[in-house]
Amino acid sequence: MNEWRQTTIVVCTIIVGAIAFATLMHFDHTAFRADMRAGHAALREEMGADHASMRAGHAEIHALLSSIDRRIARIEGHLFGIEIPQDTENGE
């Protein structure tokens, strides 16, 4: 009977310890998730500003390349004797 009591005490101690550990891990996990969400929100905000800046730069580059393409077409047309009208919309 004494062995059974000791075994029961050991098992109960392990169970209570596991419950305590799980409870502590849950609180730690909750705090970790809150920190991760705050960090994620900050990164999204920062990346959003960077993305807007990159889109503006992309639009400028696209406009410049389109202008260069039109100029090249006029030069090629001139070389082959084809008159390509100047783009009056952009003043080129």
N, C-alpha and C positions, 0 to 999 in steps of 0.2 A: 504494500500500500504506500509506503514511503517513496518508492521509486516512481510510482504513478504520480504522486503529488509533485515531486521534483520535475518530472517530465512536463506536467501540466504548467508549472510555474515557468519553465524555460520556454515552452511554446507560447504562453501568454505574453511573456516578456518580448519575444521575437515579434509577435503580432502587434503589440503596442508600439514597439520601436519602428516597425514598418509603417504603421499608421502615422506616427509622428514624423517620420522621414518624408512620407508622401505629402503630408500637410505642409511641411516646410518647402518641399520642392514645388508644390502648387503655388505658394506665395512667391517664391523666387521666380517661377515661370511667369506668373502674372506681371511682376515688376519688369521682367525681361521683355515681355511682349509690349508693355507700355513704352519702354525705352526704344524698342525697335520701331514701333509705330511713329513715335516722335521723330526719330532719325529719318525714317522713310518720308515723312511729310516734308521735312527740311530739304532732303535730297530732291524730292519732286519739285519743290518750289525753285530750288537752285537750277535744276536741269531745265525747267520750263523757261526761265530767263535765258539760259544758254541756247536753248532750242530756238527761241524767238530771234535772238541775235544771229544765229546761224542761218535761219530762213531769210533774214534781210540780206545777209551776205550772199546767199545763194541767188537771190533775185537780182542783185547787182551784177554778179558774175554772168548770169544767164543773159541779162540785157547787153552786157559788153560783148559776149560771144555772138549774140544775134547781130549786133552792129558790125562786128568783124566779118561775119559770114556775108552780110549784105555788101560790104565794101569789096570783099574778095570776088563776089559775083559780078559787081560792076567792073572790076579790073579785068576779070576773065572775059567778060563781054566786050570790053574795049579792045583786048588783044585779038579777039576773033571777029571784030567788026560788028558786034551786036550792041545796039544802044539799050542799056538798061536804065530806066528812069530812076532818079534819085528819090529816096524815101522822104517825102515832104513832111510826113507826120513827125519824124524825129529830127528833121533838119540835117540829115546826113547827105 
